[in-house]
């Protein structure tokens, strides 16, 4: 039976008067598609990341596609990535006729294990696409070292990692060649998502950051049909009707309506991250000493973006499996999710590349016991308490071979 209490959704965006005003002003301006607001959003985003260039597009999938295309990935190439990600990561590789080659994950962070890169390397390998899962940065120093040793490009998928950092005092000229710094200024290119559930949302949208001027110009050109520079201005008083198609491109530009929303959200990024971090602290305090649960790993020297709070079940201590646990949470009024079903288990990847269950056992074992709790700044204090209580109640009901009763442990006012 569904709980009589109001269901807590898995996500609810934090939209306030600033966003509504910004979008309304755009609508009243008479200019809705790519324009000055998109340009301003790119500039502000680049400043936030500390990147030299930022190119706004209509999704993170588009961002990855364009970045890989501009980096020269083409048909017959191989690109090393992780099976533990959303399908968009691999779709971007496949769009170019390249082959995704998977390596298994670190069982602590759930990110790509760089120690396994050598076994995936071939004479056709051209790039690596690491994914900063849930907002915990990948071991970029190790990946960048391997990539430079083997003349490979790195395009990191930062869909979850807007506020993530790998800390190091030895930064030079605002760009790190050693693999440290803010995510978005380490790899050859980095792709971000502004999907509805992300830490910053434009409804749909994405961004590519990079440090190379020619690469940025190429990505920008590809994002709007391969048209000559600033072709979007052709309907403005400062533009011209004349343009040239310089190469085959795509329709991936971001609208000013979406950029207006993004500009308002960008002013709140730090405050929204801080609220998510507060919620994580309360989750961790409540769950850390429960033997049936494993809280997320945070390795030293990193700042976690906290896009997701992935809780892992110690299934041998429970009388139910992960799917039943999620169902039980839902029946009690808490919507959870699962991140992610490993891609090699999907029918498409089995048929296309001959992949099978058992090929990446660490990813499979972790997938079987993970669930993501609601984590967003619009959660109220009472909702956070209720989520914690519900997890504890489900554990109390289904703990194996012992009677347990958990109560909320208040370490600080929520």
Secondary structure, DSSP 4 states (H G I P E B T S, - for coil): ---SSPPBPS------HHHHHHHHHHHHHT--SSSHHHHHHHHHHHHHHT-SEEEEES-HHHHHHHHHHHTT--TT-EEEEESSS-THHHHHHHHTT-EEEEE-B-TTT-SB-GGGHHHH--TTEEEEE-B-GGGPPP-HHHHHHHHHHTT-EEEEE-TT-TT-EE--S--BTTB-SSS-EETTSSSSEEEEE--TTSSS--SS-EEEEES-HHHHHHHHHHTBTTBPTTGGGGGSTTS-S---B-S---B-BPPHHHHHHHHHHHTTHHHHHHHHHHHHHHHHHHHTT-TTEEPPP--TTEE---S-EEEEE-GGGBSS-HHHHHHHHHHTTB--B-----GGGSHHHHHHH---TTTTHHHHHHHTTEEEE---TT--HHHHHHHHHHHHHHHHHHBTTS--------SS--
